[in-house]
Every structure is written in C-alpha cells, then in structure tokens.
C-alpha cells in the first residue's frame, strides 16, 4: 500500500461519512504537528452531529453557516491539514482550499476568507447567485472559522447580557422573579433558556421547529415544552411568582405568538429574539407554514418565500413594539430582525435598541468579550483543571466566579469538551499563559485551542449589532476587523479568518476571528502572550478612538499609548 493510499484512507475515515464525523481525541497525532492537528480537529468538531445543526449539508448553525463549501472541498481541506508542514500556510477561500504556500514556523498555519464581496455586489441576491455557481460559501462567524463549540459558545455571552440587563433595570444580576419572552432555539438562540435560568429568570421561548425543542430538552438547555400557549404562560407565571428559575419551550411561530401575547396584555420584564432572521430565506419560517411546508415553498418559489418571511418578520416586530409601549425592556439580539422588519415597512423598527449599545458596550470598551477554549484530548477532566485554575486566577470577578461554578453543573458538552468566559485586555493573556503551563505540566493531557466568538470588541464592524450607535458615528467603518486580523497574523495566531455577513446577514457586517494553540512550549507561550494581548487591544483602541471614556481609562491602565489623543472622549 502506498503513502497516498494510506492518506486517502485516513481522509475517508475522518470525513467520508458526513453523518458520523467526530474529531479525534487523545494525544496521538494524525497531522504532522499540533499546530496542524488543532485546526483539523476543530474543523471536524464543527461537523460532529452533537455540534452541527445539519452536518449532512455541512451546516453548523445559523440557518446556513457552513464549515466547508462542499464535501469535496472538506476532503481536500482535511487532506491538506494532514500533510501541511510547520513552515507552510493553507489558504481557504470561502470553504475551499486554494493553495499551500511556504511561510515560516511563526506564521499562521491556516488563513481563511469567507463570503467577501465587493461592496456594490454585497447583497443576498448576488451572494446566492454566486453560491449556486459553487463560487462562495456563507461561514457565519465561528462555523467557517472552525471554532464553534456548540450552543455553549453563545451561552455565556447570553448569560452576561441577561445579567447586565438585570443590573441596569432591576438593580442586580439576579433575575429571580423576573420573566423573559424570546423566540428561536437554534444554534444561537438555543442558549437563551439555560442562560436565563442560570441568572434565575423564568423564560418563555417560542420555536417553530419541534426537533429543535426536542434537542434542547435532551441536552438540558430547556426544562419544559408545550404546544399550549395558555399552559406556557401559566408555567412562567407560577415560576416567577415563586422566584423559581424555569425555561419553557412553546411550539409556535413567533410572528403569530408574540403579537398574540401582546394583544392579551401579558407582561414580560425582558423581551428579545434570536431567530435566524439575518437570513430570511433559510432562517425564518413564515407564519402559517410548518417547517416541512416552508422547506417545500423555499425550494420551489424562493421569491414568494422571502415575501412571506419578511411580512411575518414585520408582524413579529409589530408585536415587540407593543411590548415596548406596554413598558417591557425590549432589545434586539443582533440577528437583524429590525432591519428586515424595516424593509417590510415597519417604520418604527429601530425604536428599541440592540443589545450591544444597551448593555455590552462598557465591557467592549475595556476589551472584555468572549474567550473560549477546547481541549484536544477530549477529556472533560482537562476542562475541570482549567476551570479550577481560572477560579484561582480571577478571584474578584464575581460574574466569572458564578459562571465557573454553574457551568460544570448545567452545561452539557457538545463534541470536544470546551468552555467560554468573558475576559478583557490583560486577563486574556494571563489566562492563556496559565493554560499553557497546565499543558506543560501534564495537568492537561493534550494541547488546548484558544479562540473567541467574532462578537467581540475590536474584531467586527456591524451597524445592526456590535457597532450600532457608536458615539462618533463610525458604525459602518470596517477597517477595524481587517486591522484585527492583520495584527493577529503578525502576532502569530495559529489560524486567522475574515468573514462577511455573520450574525446579521450579507451586506451588514465584516468580522475577523483568530485561534491560537497552547501546547506547553516556550515558543507558544510567547505567541499566546502576543496574540491574547493584541487581539483585545484592538477593541480598546477602537472604542478609545470613538471617544469612550471607559476605553481611555482601560488604555491607560494597560499601557496603551495611541499615536493621537482622542478628541471626543466623554
């Protein structure tokens, strides 16, 4: 048997069957080094049936967010990673490997660009035309950058958002006795029920797909399910009255249920939504259709589907506006629901805020955002060891301490064991170096990948989400995510990506991702220190430049000296 035969057998065993992909575990390498084994395992982990929404279609989450363009491209990526040298870099163009170039050991092993279009052509219509021609792929945020870790990836950020809303509106992060209304239990929205109950709330989650409700029940993210609106409301009212945390999934269409609840005068303290409205063709089911009926209409008459979906989104947002008028705290959760409703003729769609300007921006000003890691050993004990070390490292971070206490009890791992928390400039580097030391000592059995969501303080331009209502009006300036990607390449990240449209859809965002491997070596310790400093530093600098006093203070504390002093701070 030749080496080529053996290679092809390995490729076939790793990704030949899209319905049974599983990332390798343990300490034995399949690739030539951990710097190439890590992206290989994380790519395959994205497509693990425990993790991905539709692995047979290569869709990881978010309606149509894919890990690779097609099965042939996936095989080619895997083949390239298995043979890639430590002085080479693989180029991936929208889910398709297009070249291996000689670089150097300190360079990234993989560079990824997904769904980038020249601005005049950056529309869903043009993107779908090109996608149908096999020329591009929608990578969402962490699907096409191979660092999705299942619903937990958004869970801690959702928890952080609910806690921040509680602190702002109710005087504390504990939401016991409070109620939340939302919709969507997919790859992102599925975090909402568990995040809410971890914060103490009673939450009603509307979902049109019974399979998604069942999946959330199976994984422990959702407590109860019903097809009865009256029963759902009764369960929520009883739980809130007893200050008891509870999550209830209601089978129904948000475009119908939310206006109905508003018309009945039902009160909820917080109201939001995480349906996949950013992609109305793939992610939002029009009112009056079952999931199967929607799929049939989508395949036969996409224009009619889009018309009905946008009409339904308009109905949905009209219902949310009724809750605004009734005194609930309503916020957009960054899925472009308001933008689609505005296009459908809802003139007041943007009269309630997005979650970033409402609750998260003060954290972004300090470079605080989602910091995630996955253990390549596949051993849950490695996560426990890292949890324990971070508890020791950050004793004064109350939200982090509460999260690290609750997560082992409440969070079911999907695919490779992973964890996420929110850390800022300075603390991210401390955490990364601490994890590297655990690997060096053998306390953690194999290297650890460290990355983040693209929903971060300096890695995204998204006027409907992360950069909505910037103080200086720079919402649409997209230089920052490109600078973020460039500096992460220079600092030595293991792989770096730039994407278009994640979270809010084509034409509405540019964002960048990075991943760096902690393998216990001195070389990687230095690269971890650099990457985990430069990455959040771009967030502080971005907000400092926009005139936020919190960012000015954070920069001074961390020794960041901008070449020009901001003139708009206040």
RODO-2510 file (C-alpha; in nm, 4 decimals, decimal comma):
residues 570
     n   res          X          Y          Z
     1     x     0,0000     0,0000     0,0000
     2     x     0,1369     0,3430    -0,0937
     3     x     0,1522     0,6509     0,1265
     4     x    -0,1130     0,8068    -0,0981
     5     x    -0,3438     0,5109    -0,0354
     6     x    -0,2895     0,5429     0,3375
     7     x    -0,3574     0,9179     0,3250
     8     x    -0,6795     0,8668     0,1338
     9     x    -0,7903     0,6028     0,3819
    10     x    -0,7285     0,8475     0,6657
    11     x    -0,9250     1,1188     0,4887
    12     x    -1,2097     0,8749     0,4306
    13     x    -1,2116     0,7630     0,7926
    14     x    -1,2169     1,1205     0,9214
    15     x    -1,4754     1,2800     0,6932
    16     x    -1,6075     1,0287     0,4415
    17     x    -1,9470     0,9980     0,6094
    18     x    -2,0963     1,3396     0,6863
    19     x    -2,3439     1,1861     0,9270
    20     x    -2,0835     1,0442     1,1641
    21     x    -1,7907     1,2872     1,1755
    22     x    -1,6155     1,3074     1,5095
    23     x    -1,2950     1,4896     1,5950
    24     x    -1,0051     1,2646     1,7002
    25     x    -0,9263     1,2569     2,0721
    26     x    -0,6170     1,1769     2,2750
    27     x    -0,2502     1,2546     2,2299
    28     x    -0,1756     1,0685     1,9064
    29     x    -0,1255     1,2953     1,6071
    30     x    -0,2926     1,2470     1,2711
    31     x    -0,1272     1,5556     1,1213
    32     x     0,2420     1,6438     1,1380
    33     x     0,2241     1,8680     1,4467
    34     x    -0,0191     2,0110     1,6975
    35     x    -0,0313     2,3380     1,5028
    36     x    -0,1973     2,1483     1,2159
    37     x    -0,3718     1,8821     1,4246
    38     x    -0,5581     2,1584     1,6109
    39     x    -0,7369     2,3104     1,3073
    40     x    -0,8022     1,9568     1,1764
    41     x    -0,9758     1,8534     1,4992
    42     x    -1,1712     2,1768     1,5317
    43     x    -1,2937     2,1629     1,1712
    44     x    -1,4172     1,8074     1,2273
    45     x    -1,5618     1,9052     1,5650
    46     x    -1,7727     2,1720     1,3934
    47     x    -1,9336     1,8933     1,1899
    48     x    -1,9864     1,6467     1,4755
    49     x    -2,3621     1,5642     1,4881
    50     x    -2,3528     1,6663     1,8543
    51     x    -2,2444     2,0130     1,7424
    52     x    -2,3715     2,0864     1,3914
    53     x    -2,7340     2,1579     1,3028
    54     x    -2,7221     1,9806     0,9639
    55     x    -2,3856     1,8064     0,9237
    56     x    -2,5048     1,6226     0,6138
    57     x    -2,5275     1,9669     0,4466
    58     x    -2,2086     2,0921     0,6189
    59     x    -2,4280     2,3487     0,8027
    60     x    -2,3058     2,4158     1,1546
    61     x    -2,5505     2,6808     1,2786
    62     x    -2,7360     2,9991     1,1909
    63     x    -2,9557     2,8628     0,9133
    64     x    -2,6807     2,8281     0,6514
    65     x    -2,3449     2,8804     0,8244
    66     x    -2,1108     2,6144     0,6842
    67     x    -1,7707     2,4732     0,7769
    68     x    -1,6714     2,3874     0,4185
    69     x    -1,8113     2,4646     0,0748
    70     x    -1,8964     2,1066    -0,0220
    71     x    -1,7919     1,7512     0,0599
    72     x    -1,5135     1,7505    -0,1973
    73     x    -1,3702     2,0720    -0,0513
    74     x    -1,3942     1,9291     0,3014
    75     x    -1,1939     1,6243     0,1952
    76     x    -0,9339     1,8494     0,0329
    77     x    -0,9031     2,0665     0,3455
    78     x    -0,8596     1,7587     0,5639
    79     x    -0,6033     1,6127     0,3219
    80     x    -0,4099     1,9408     0,3243
    81     x    -0,4085     1,9672     0,7031
    82     x    -0,2844     1,6099     0,7375
    83     x     0,0197     1,6853     0,5210
    84     x     0,0804     2,0555     0,5976
    85     x     0,4293     2,1423     0,7200
    86     x     0,5181     2,3790     1,0029
    87     x     0,6660     2,6243     0,7538
    88     x     0,3576     2,6260     0,5304
    89     x     0,0225     2,8062     0,5305
    90     x    -0,3033     2,6757     0,3847
    91     x    -0,5263     2,9313     0,2114
    92     x    -0,9023     2,8696     0,2287
    93     x    -1,1335     3,0748     0,0060
    94     x    -1,4952     3,0522     0,1213
    95     x    -1,4723     2,6933     0,2376
    96     x    -1,2459     2,5695    -0,0432
    97     x    -0,8690     2,5141    -0,0097
    98     x    -0,6917     2,7015    -0,2882
    99     x    -0,3230     2,6878    -0,2071
   100     x    -0,0408     2,5860     0,0242
   101     x     0,2400     2,8395     0,0404
   102     x     0,5781     2,8380     0,2094
   103     x     0,5873     3,0797     0,5038
   104     x     0,7679     3,0196     0,8372
   105     x     0,7042     2,8443     1,1711
   106     x     0,5752     3,1605     1,3403
   107     x     0,3129     3,2265     1,0718
   108     x    -0,0471     3,1039     1,0903
   109     x    -0,0966     2,7532     0,9557
   110     x    -0,4328     2,8471     0,8011
   111     x    -0,5727     3,1732     0,6606
   112     x    -0,9450     3,1850     0,5817
   113     x    -1,1663     3,4353     0,3978
   114     x    -1,5396     3,3679     0,3768
   115     x    -1,8144     3,5273     0,1655
   116     x    -1,6295     3,8509     0,0964
   117     x    -1,7882     4,0518    -0,1862
   118     x    -1,7055     4,3897    -0,3359
   119     x    -1,9428     4,6317    -0,1549
   120     x    -2,1627     4,7203    -0,4555
   121     x    -2,2312     4,3483    -0,5037
   122     x    -2,2728     4,2655    -0,1331
   123     x    -2,6373     4,1583    -0,1373
   124     x    -2,8102     3,8329    -0,0516
   125     x    -2,9325     3,8048    -0,4109
   126     x    -2,5846     3,8282    -0,5597
   127     x    -2,4364     3,6081    -0,2894
   128     x    -2,6934     3,3364    -0,3548
   129     x    -2,6282     3,3568    -0,7277
   130     x    -2,2579     3,3055    -0,6697
   131     x    -2,3224     3,0342    -0,4119
   132     x    -2,5408     2,8475    -0,6627
   133     x    -2,2496     2,8650    -0,9067
   134     x    -2,0296     2,6973    -0,6445
   135     x    -1,8092     3,0042    -0,6035
   136     x    -1,8627     3,1026    -0,2397
   137     x    -1,9983     2,9928     0,0989
   138     x    -2,1619     3,1595     0,3983
   139     x    -1,9418     3,0955     0,7010
   140     x    -2,1462     3,2748     0,9680
   141     x    -1,8939     3,3627     1,2381
   142     x    -1,7439     3,0523     1,4004
   143     x    -1,8765     2,7911     1,1540
   144     x    -1,6435     2,8837     0,8697
   145     x    -1,3567     2,9630     1,1057
   146     x    -1,3708     2,6220     1,2796
   147     x    -1,4112     2,7404     1,6376
   148     x    -1,7809     2,6768     1,7029
   149     x    -1,8226     2,4843     2,0297
   150     x    -2,1952     2,4187     2,0258
   151     x    -2,4600     2,6235     2,1985
   152     x    -2,2258     2,6885     2,4917
   153     x    -2,0389     2,9242     2,2605
   154     x    -2,3138     3,1836     2,2904
   155     x    -2,4425     3,0668     2,6267
   156     x    -2,2052     3,2622     2,8461
   157     x    -2,2478     3,5792     2,6397
   158     x    -2,6260     3,5437     2,6639
   159     x    -2,5930     3,4968     3,0383
   160     x    -2,3680     3,8041     3,0521
   161     x    -2,6270     4,0057     2,8580
   162     x    -2,9199     3,8991     3,0768
   163     x    -2,7138     3,9756     3,3872
   164     x    -2,6185     4,3206     3,2531
   165     x    -2,9850     4,3923     3,1760
   166     x    -3,0739     4,2916     3,5304
   167     x    -2,8101     4,5189     3,6776
   168     x    -2,9259     4,8116     3,4650
   169     x    -3,3025     4,7757     3,5078
   170     x    -3,3557     4,5843     3,8310
   171     x    -3,0556     4,6665     4,0459
   172     x    -2,8747     4,3338     4,0229
   173     x    -2,7693     4,0444     3,8028
   174     x    -3,0010     3,8016     3,9847
   175     x    -3,3214     3,7758     3,7779
   176     x    -3,5176     3,5652     4,0257
   177     x    -3,8846     3,6548     3,9970
   178     x    -3,8334     3,8159     3,6567
   179     x    -3,9775     3,6958     3,3241
   180     x    -3,8304     3,6887     2,9729
   181     x    -4,0031     3,6354     2,6377
   182     x    -3,7999     3,5349     2,3342
   183     x    -3,8027     3,3138     2,0241
   184     x    -3,5601     3,0841     1,8466
   185     x    -3,3956     2,7666     1,9790
   186     x    -3,1430     2,7067     1,7019
   187     x    -2,7649     2,7017     1,7235
   188     x    -2,7516     3,0514     1,8741
   189     x    -3,0956     3,1040     2,0247
   190     x    -3,0837     2,7647     2,1964
   191     x    -2,8593     2,9178     2,4619
   192     x    -3,1309     3,1527     2,5847
   193     x    -3,3306     2,9196     2,8108
   194     x    -3,0282     2,7947     3,0037
   195     x    -2,8663     3,1387     3,0240
   196     x    -3,1884     3,2807     3,1673
   197     x    -3,2347     3,0090     3,4279
   198     x    -2,8698     3,0353     3,5309
   199     x    -2,9492     3,4010     3,6007
   200     x    -3,2614     3,2979     3,7956
   201     x    -3,5338     3,4014     3,5477
   202     x    -3,8467     3,2329     3,4128
   203     x    -3,8235     3,2373     3,0325
   204     x    -4,0744     3,1560     2,7581
   205     x    -3,9065     3,0538     2,4293
   206     x    -4,1151     3,0303     2,1116
   207     x    -3,9844     2,7854     1,8489
   208     x    -4,1450     2,6708     1,5237
   209     x    -3,9353     2,3560     1,4785
   210     x    -4,0294     2,0689     1,7136
   211     x    -3,6928     1,8997     1,6501
   212     x    -3,5107     2,1987     1,7973
   213     x    -3,7281     2,1944     2,1066
   214     x    -3,6587     1,8235     2,1495
   215     x    -3,2847     1,8774     2,1103
   216     x    -3,2812     2,1465     2,3788
   217     x    -3,4728     1,9177     2,6137
   218     x    -3,2288     1,6328     2,5514
   219     x    -2,9222     1,8485     2,6194
   220     x    -3,0641     2,0077     2,9339
   221     x    -3,0811     2,3575     2,7915
   222     x    -3,4626     2,3611     2,8192
   223     x    -3,6732     2,2479     3,1172
   224     x    -4,0246     2,2051     2,9783
   225     x    -4,2074     2,2057     2,6441
   226     x    -4,5703     2,2555     2,5444
   227     x    -4,7896     2,3258     2,2434
   228     x    -5,0377     2,5232     2,4561
   229     x    -4,9952     2,8983     2,4865
   230     x    -5,2092     2,9082     2,7998
   231     x    -5,0074     2,6331     2,9659
   232     x    -4,6797     2,8035     2,8749
   233     x    -4,7894     3,1353     3,0256
   234     x    -4,9233     2,9626     3,3369
   235     x    -4,5964     2,7779     3,3923
   236     x    -4,3982     3,1000     3,3577
   237     x    -4,6263     3,2970     3,5907
   238     x    -4,6156     3,0268     3,8586
   239     x    -4,2369     3,0007     3,8442
   240     x    -4,1836     3,3772     3,8600
   241     x    -4,4284     3,4066     4,1496
   242     x    -4,2227     3,1516     4,3408
   243     x    -3,8932     3,3146     4,2334
   244     x    -3,8100     2,9826     4,0705
   245     x    -3,5971     2,9591     3,7561
   246     x    -3,7745     2,7828     3,4701
   247     x    -3,7488     2,7629     3,0915
   248     x    -4,0465     2,6664     2,8759
   249     x    -4,0351     2,5957     2,5044
   250     x    -4,3591     2,6744     2,3219
   251     x    -4,4141     2,5198     1,9796
   252     x    -4,5374     2,8023     1,7602
   253     x    -4,4409     3,0752     1,5183
   254     x    -4,3087     3,3922     1,6789
   255     x    -4,4810     3,6062     1,4133
   256     x    -4,8117     3,4771     1,5474
   257     x    -4,7380     3,4147     1,9154
   258     x    -4,5604     3,7406     2,0070
   259     x    -4,8403     3,9695     1,8763
   260     x    -5,0984     3,7416     2,0408
   261     x    -4,9267     3,7682     2,3795
   262     x    -4,9026     4,1458     2,3407
   263     x    -5,2729     4,1703     2,2497
   264     x    -5,3615     3,9701     2,5611
   265     x    -5,1756     4,2193     2,7762
   266     x    -4,9241     3,9648     2,9040
   267     x    -4,6294     4,1346     3,0730
   268     x    -4,2665     4,0235     3,0481
   269     x    -3,9783     4,2107     3,2090
   270     x    -3,7357     4,1499     2,9215
   271     x    -3,8314     4,0759     2,5601
   272     x    -3,5948     3,9826     2,2781
   273     x    -3,5498     3,7372     1,9878
   274     x    -3,2862     3,5033     1,8456
   275     x    -3,4483     3,3530     1,5404
   276     x    -3,2169     3,3324     1,2368
   277     x    -3,3826     3,6381     1,0822
   278     x    -3,0481     3,7550     0,9424
   279     x    -3,1117     3,5028     0,6625
   280     x    -3,4875     3,5202     0,5998
   281     x    -3,4756     3,2594     0,3246
   282     x    -3,3057     2,9870     0,5278
   283     x    -3,3552     3,1008     0,8857
   284     x    -3,7095     3,2326     0,9303
   285     x    -4,0284     3,0293     0,8785
   286     x    -4,3244     3,2385     0,7528
   287     x    -4,6430     3,2430     0,9583
   288     x    -4,8954     2,9766     0,8671
   289     x    -4,6378     2,7220     0,7477
   290     x    -4,4931     2,4169     0,9170
   291     x    -4,1212     2,3502     0,8862
   292     x    -4,1846     2,0959     0,6087
   293     x    -4,4236     2,3260     0,4235
   294     x    -4,1676     2,6051     0,4473
   295     x    -3,8981     2,3814     0,3006
   296     x    -4,1273     2,2948     0,0101
   297     x    -4,2044     2,6615    -0,0647
   298     x    -3,8387     2,7598    -0,0274
   299     x    -3,7269     2,5061    -0,2851
   300     x    -3,9977     2,5886    -0,5405
   301     x    -4,0556     2,9639    -0,5065
   302     x    -3,7840     3,1461    -0,3155
   303     x    -3,9189     3,4917    -0,4048
   304     x    -4,2614     3,4115    -0,2590
   305     x    -4,0931     3,2597     0,0427
   306     x    -3,8928     3,5766     0,1048
   307     x    -4,2043     3,7928     0,0629
   308     x    -4,3939     3,5890     0,3197
   309     x    -4,0963     3,5672     0,5565
   310     x    -4,0469     3,9449     0,5578
   311     x    -4,4195     4,0001     0,6053
   312     x    -4,4048     3,7671     0,9057
   313     x    -4,0963     3,9405     1,0451
   314     x    -4,2908     4,2657     1,0220
   315     x    -4,5737     4,1104     1,2247
   316     x    -4,3205     3,9819     1,4765
   317     x    -4,1617     4,3231     1,5264
   318     x    -4,5006     4,4958     1,5496
   319     x    -4,5670     4,2628     1,8420
   320     x    -4,2344     4,3548     2,0012
   321     x    -4,3182     4,7237     1,9634
   322     x    -4,6407     4,6624     2,1541
   323     x    -4,4321     4,5273     2,4400
   324     x    -4,2176     4,8418     2,4249
   325     x    -4,5335     5,0536     2,4585
   326     x    -4,6505     4,8390     2,7475
   327     x    -4,3329     4,9033     2,9459
   328     x    -4,1223     4,5914     2,8869
   329     x    -3,7496     4,6294     2,8259
   330     x    -3,7187     4,5145     2,4648
   331     x    -3,3847     4,4715     2,2873
   332     x    -3,2651     4,3322     1,9566
   333     x    -3,0219     4,0415     1,9928
   334     x    -2,8210     4,1131     1,6812
   335     x    -2,9990     3,8978     1,4226
   336     x    -3,1113     4,1902     1,2028
   337     x    -3,4773     4,1313     1,2866
   338     x    -3,5288     4,5087     1,2973
   339     x    -3,3555     4,5606     0,9624
   340     x    -3,5714     4,3015     0,7892
   341     x    -3,8842     4,4463     0,9501
   342     x    -3,7887     4,7947     0,8351
   343     x    -3,7538     4,6631     0,4806
   344     x    -4,1017     4,5141     0,5233
   345     x    -4,2440     4,8584     0,6044
   346     x    -4,2253     4,8767     0,9850
   347     x    -4,1134     5,2392     1,0155
   348     x    -4,0571     5,2210     1,3942
   349     x    -3,8488     4,9028     1,3834
   350     x    -3,5365     5,0718     1,5177
   351     x    -3,7057     5,2489     1,8088
   352     x    -3,5859     4,9808     2,0504
   353     x    -3,2111     4,9245     2,0967
   354     x    -2,9696     4,6484     2,0106
   355     x    -2,8142     4,4576     2,2992
   356     x    -2,4635     4,5961     2,2498
   357     x    -2,5380     4,9685     2,2944
   358     x    -2,7983     4,8825     2,5578
   359     x    -2,5861     4,6568     2,7792
   360     x    -2,2498     4,5373     2,6468
   361     x    -2,0588     4,8385     2,5152
   362     x    -1,8976     4,9323     2,8502
   363     x    -1,7419     4,5852     2,8509
   364     x    -1,6219     4,6199     2,4911
   365     x    -1,4551     4,9487     2,5837
   366     x    -1,2297     4,7524     2,8189
   367     x    -1,1596     4,4789     2,5658
   368     x    -1,3853     4,2389     2,7559
   369     x    -1,5533     3,9793     2,5403
   370     x    -1,5895     3,6071     2,4672
   371     x    -1,2786     3,3983     2,5337
   372     x    -1,3187     3,0266     2,4604
   373     x    -1,1089     2,7128     2,4725
   374     x    -1,1461     2,3479     2,3702
   375     x    -0,9367     2,0568     2,4965
   376     x    -0,7968     1,8465     2,2133
   377     x    -0,7591     1,5473     2,4444
   378     x    -1,1376     1,5132     2,4557
   379     x    -1,1101     1,4579     2,8333
   380     x    -1,3606     1,6511     3,0450
   381     x    -1,1151     1,6428     3,3352
   382     x    -0,8951     1,8835     3,1380
   383     x    -1,1775     2,1369     3,1360
   384     x    -1,2212     2,0915     3,5106
   385     x    -0,8500     2,1579     3,5637
   386     x    -0,8656     2,4787     3,3595
   387     x    -1,1854     2,5905     3,5371
   388     x    -1,0114     2,5433     3,8715
   389     x    -0,7047     2,7411     3,7630
   390     x    -0,9126     3,0324     3,6325
   391     x    -1,1080     3,0475     3,9581
   392     x    -0,7741     3,0931     4,1369
   393     x    -0,6518     3,3454     3,8820
   394     x    -0,9535     3,5815     3,8929
   395     x    -1,0958     3,5703     4,2472
   396     x    -1,2548     3,9174     4,2289
   397     x    -1,4540     3,8645     3,9076
   398     x    -1,7961     3,7854     4,0571
   399     x    -1,9750     3,7039     3,7311
   400     x    -1,6892     3,4804     3,6187
   401     x    -1,6842     3,3015     3,9530
   402     x    -2,0599     3,2433     3,9376
   403     x    -2,0328     3,1198     3,5795
   404     x    -1,7469     2,8784     3,6557
   405     x    -1,9450     2,7407     3,9500
   406     x    -2,2657     2,6900     3,7495
   407     x    -2,1261     2,5757     3,4150
   408     x    -1,9947     2,2315     3,5272
   409     x    -2,3369     2,1524     3,6752
   410     x    -2,5564     2,2889     3,3975
   411     x    -2,3665     2,2814     3,0672
   412     x    -2,3601     1,9662     2,8556
   413     x    -2,0570     1,9451     2,6309
   414     x    -2,1159     1,9070     2,2569
   415     x    -1,8295     1,7448     2,0714
   416     x    -1,4872     1,8217     2,2157
   417     x    -1,5202     1,9487     2,5756
   418     x    -1,4967     2,3264     2,5746
   419     x    -1,5617     2,6288     2,7902
   420     x    -1,6142     3,0005     2,7386
   421     x    -1,5992     3,3025     2,9633
   422     x    -1,5685     3,6779     2,9163
   423     x    -1,2257     3,8264     2,9836
   424     x    -1,0609     4,1531     2,8880
   425     x    -0,7269     4,3013     2,7916
   426     x    -0,4557     4,1739     3,0240
   427     x    -0,6675     3,8962     3,1696
   428     x    -0,6885     3,7052     2,8393
   429     x    -0,3106     3,6808     2,8170
   430     x    -0,2891     3,5741     3,1829
   431     x    -0,5464     3,3017     3,1215
   432     x    -0,3771     3,1788     2,8043
   433     x    -0,0362     3,1567     2,9697
   434     x    -0,1880     2,9735     3,2656
   435     x    -0,3490     2,7183     3,0326
   436     x    -0,0159     2,6732     2,8530
   437     x     0,1501     2,5975     3,1871
   438     x    -0,1142     2,3348     3,2653
   439     x    -0,0313     2,1660     2,9344
   440     x     0,3423     2,1917     3,0038
   441     x     0,2977     2,0301     3,3454
   442     x     0,0827     1,7470     3,2085
   443     x    -0,2114     1,8525     3,4248
   444     x    -0,3958     1,8992     3,0954
   445     x    -0,3197     1,5964     2,8806
   446     x    -0,3006     1,7499     2,5320
   447     x    -0,2808     2,0961     2,3768
   448     x    -0,5719     2,3387     2,4063
   449     x    -0,7113     2,5660     2,1361
   450     x    -0,7947     2,9187     2,2484
   451     x    -1,0181     3,1434     2,0395
   452     x    -1,3287     3,3539     2,0666
   453     x    -1,6560     3,4416     1,9052
   454     x    -1,6368     3,7105     1,6365
   455     x    -1,8862     3,9005     1,8537
   456     x    -1,6049     4,0889     2,0210
   457     x    -1,4927     4,4383     2,0953
   458     x    -1,2475     4,5027     1,8126
   459     x    -1,2990     4,2300     1,5566
   460     x    -1,6224     4,3349     1,3892
   461     x    -1,7976     4,6159     1,2041
   462     x    -2,1716     4,5521     1,2296
   463     x    -2,4020     4,8575     1,2431
   464     x    -2,7014     4,6448     1,3460
   465     x    -2,5141     4,4767     1,6272
   466     x    -2,1640     4,5239     1,7735
   467     x    -2,1026     4,8719     1,6311
   468     x    -2,4591     5,0026     1,6474
   469     x    -2,4851     5,3655     1,7657
   470     x    -2,1132     5,4279     1,8097
   471     x    -2,0506     5,7571     1,9830
   472     x    -1,8608     5,9076     1,6892
   473     x    -2,0933     5,7723     1,4191
   474     x    -1,8366     5,5212     1,2939
   475     x    -2,0806     5,2275     1,2954
   476     x    -2,0037     5,1165     0,9369
   477     x    -1,6260     5,1682     0,9390
   478     x    -1,4858     4,8241     0,8534
   479     x    -1,1133     4,8987     0,8843
   480     x    -1,1090     4,7653     1,2390
   481     x    -1,1812     4,3947     1,1771
   482     x    -0,9250     4,3939     0,8950
   483     x    -0,6651     4,5506     1,1253
   484     x    -0,7587     4,2957     1,3903
   485     x    -0,6971     4,0064     1,1507
   486     x    -0,3719     4,1558     1,0247
   487     x    -0,2294     4,2127     1,3718
   488     x    -0,3269     3,8615     1,4804
   489     x    -0,1343     3,7244     1,1820
   490     x     0,1644     3,9380     1,2801
   491     x     0,1393     3,8281     1,6433
   492     x     0,1439     3,4605     1,5498
   493     x    -0,2080     3,3185     1,5786
   494     x    -0,2397     2,9579     1,4611
   495     x    -0,5234     3,0389     1,2240
   496     x    -0,6946     3,3642     1,1294
   497     x    -1,0137     3,4338     0,9362
   498     x    -1,2044     3,7247     0,7851
   499     x    -1,5759     3,6882     0,7126
   500     x    -1,8697     3,8795     0,5693
   501     x    -2,2265     3,8825     0,6946
   502     x    -2,2072     3,6718     1,0091
   503     x    -2,4860     3,7235     1,2610
   504     x    -2,6754     3,9859     1,0629
   505     x    -2,6530     3,8749     0,7006
   506     x    -2,4795     3,9616     0,3752
   507     x    -2,4085     4,3327     0,3353
   508     x    -2,4345     4,4079     0,7064
   509     x    -2,1046     4,3087     0,8691
   510     x    -1,7342     4,2362     0,8299
   511     x    -1,5664     4,0423     1,1094
   512     x    -1,2469     3,8579     1,1950
   513     x    -1,1571     3,5529     1,4010
   514     x    -0,8423     3,4049     1,5460
   515     x    -0,7360     3,0837     1,7186
   516     x    -0,4076     3,0137     1,8942
   517     x    -0,2861     2,6799     2,0332
   518     x    -0,1471     2,6314     2,3839
   519     x     0,0894     2,3338     2,3511
   520     x     0,3028     2,3866     2,6628
   521     x     0,6112     2,5134     2,4825
   522     x     0,8049     2,8347     2,5390
   523     x     0,7511     2,9324     2,1758
   524     x     0,3731     2,9115     2,2079
   525     x     0,3827     3,0912     2,5423
   526     x     0,5329     3,3909     2,3648
   527     x     0,2811     3,3711     2,0808
   528     x    -0,0067     3,3360     2,3288
   529     x     0,1159     3,6432     2,5156
   530     x     0,1292     3,8453     2,1944
   531     x    -0,1962     3,7284     2,0343
   532     x    -0,4035     3,7438     2,3518
   533     x    -0,2805     4,0988     2,4065
   534     x    -0,3019     4,2432     2,0549
   535     x    -0,6440     4,0870     1,9884
   536     x    -0,8380     4,2572     2,2728
   537     x    -0,6158     4,5661     2,2445
   538     x    -0,7713     4,6432     1,9062
   539     x    -1,1081     4,6559     2,0848
   540     x    -0,9848     4,9063     2,3404
   541     x    -0,8229     5,1172     2,0685
   542     x    -1,1347     5,1042     1,8521
   543     x    -1,3514     5,2384     2,1347
   544     x    -1,0874     5,4831     2,2513
   545     x    -1,0798     5,6280     1,9006
   546     x    -1,4590     5,6598     1,9098
   547     x    -1,4389     5,8697     2,2238
   548     x    -1,5450     5,6383     2,5063
   549     x    -1,4006     5,7433     2,8417
   550     x    -1,4072     5,3807     2,9658
   551     x    -1,1701     5,2905     2,6810
   552     x    -0,9419     5,5854     2,7589
   553     x    -0,9149     5,4578     3,1159
   554     x    -0,8580     5,0977     3,0070
   555     x    -0,5828     5,2043     2,7658
   556     x    -0,4079     5,3994     3,0388
   557     x    -0,4310     5,1065     3,2812
   558     x    -0,2835     4,8659     3,0253
   559     x    -0,0133     5,0991     2,8965
   560     x    -0,1647     5,1508     2,5514
   561     x    -0,0474     5,4857     2,4166
   562     x    -0,2342     5,5904     2,0988
   563     x    -0,0336     5,7973     1,8469
   564     x    -0,3099     6,0585     1,8528
   565     x    -0,5141     6,1533     2,1550
   566     x    -0,8912     6,1037     2,1133
   567     x    -1,0780     6,4308     2,0810
   568     x    -1,4275     6,3010     2,1536
   569     x    -1,3890     6,1308     2,4916
   570     x    -1,6591     6,1938     2,7426
***
